[in-house]
Amino acid sequence: MRTRQQWLRKDAPRLRRALRQLLGETLPRAPLRPQIHRREERLGFTIEQIAFSSGKGLRVPALFLRPHVPGRKPAILYCHNHSHDYAWGKGEILEGKGRMPPIGPLLARAGYCVLAIDAWCFGERRADENATAKAFLLQGRTLWGMMLADEFAALDYLETRREVDPRRIGCFGFSMGSTKSWWLAALDFRIVAAVGACGLTTYRALMEAGALNRHGIYFYVPRILKVAEVDDIVSLVAPRPFLSLSGEEDGASPLEGVLQVHRKAAPIYRLLGARRNLVRRFYPAAHEFTDAMLQDTLAWYERHLRPVPFVAP
C-alpha cells in the first residue's frame, strides 16, 4: 500500500520528472525584461498591455488586469481556449471567444489580478498550428511543452508584480485552457487552486469514443500513455484544490473519462487528507461555459483565494 511519505518524496517527484521529459526541450530561460506598452482605465480595474520574455529570443504578449482595491491581491493565470480561432488569444478575457464569455472584467472587479498571454499560434503570435507542431517535433520539442513553458514564465511574471500575493495564485481555463489548468497545477506548486471547464477526460476515453479529432494537435504528447493517464497528472495537483466542470453533452470530453479521472485521483487526495479539495460538477450543457459554471468558479476561488472585491464609490 502506498504511503503519504512514499507519494510525496518518491512517486510524485518521479512522475513530474517523467512528464517534463516527455514535453521535450524548451528554449533556454531568459530574464523576463517586462514592458508595459499601454494602459487603459475601466471602472474598477486597469488594463495593461504588456510583454515579457519566456525563452531566449522569445517575447510573449499578454494582458494584465489590475483591480482597484488596496493591498496585495490574489491572481488568476487565465489560459485562453482554442475554438479554431487563431486570430484571437489573450483578448478572450475582454471580448470572449467561441463558447467562452468574457469574464476578465468580472474577475478583476471581484478582486483578482488577471493575466492572460497569447499562446503559440494565437493572437499576436498567429501561425499555422500543425506546421508549428511539426517543426517543434523535428527539434525534439512539443507544441504542448512550448505552450506550457510560456505559462510558467507567466507565473514568474506574476511573482514580480507588487500587487500580487504570490501565495494566492489560481489558474483557470476553458477547453484548451482547461487542459492547461490541470497540467500547470500538476507541474508547478505556485498554483494553489485550479478550475478547468470542459477539458477533462482520459486519453483512452477519447480513443474509445472516436473523439481524438475533437482536440487540436497541441493536445497530444508523444508516448504520454507509456508514462501517465490524465488521472495520474491530476493526482499531482493534490492536495491543492481542483474543480472540474463538465457538460453532460460535451462530446469532446467523454463523461466516462471524467469519472475515471476522479475515481483514480481521489485516493491520492484522500491519502494527503484533502479529499474535499477534488470536486467535479456536471451540467446540462455541451462544450460551453455556462452561467452556472461561472458561479461555481467564482465560489471556488472566493473560498480558496479570498479576494476583496471592488466597491464603486
Buried (B, 14 or more C-beta within 10 A) or exposed (E): EEEEEEBBEEBBEEBBEBBEEBBBBBBEBBEBEBEEEEEEEBEBBBBBBBBBBBBEEBBBBBBBBBBBBEEBBBBBBBBBBBBEBBEBBBBBBBEBBBBBBEBBBBBBBBBBBBBBBBBBBBBBBBEEBEEBBEEBBEEEBBBBBBBBBBBBBBBBBBEEBEBBBBEBBBBBBBBBBBBBBBBBBBBBEBBBBBBBBBBBBBBBBBEEBEBEEBBBBBBBBEEBEEBBBBBBBBBBBBBBBBBBBBBEEBBBBBBEBBBBBBEBBBBBBBBBEBBEBBBBBBBEBBBBBBEEBBEBBBEBBBEBBEBBEBEEE
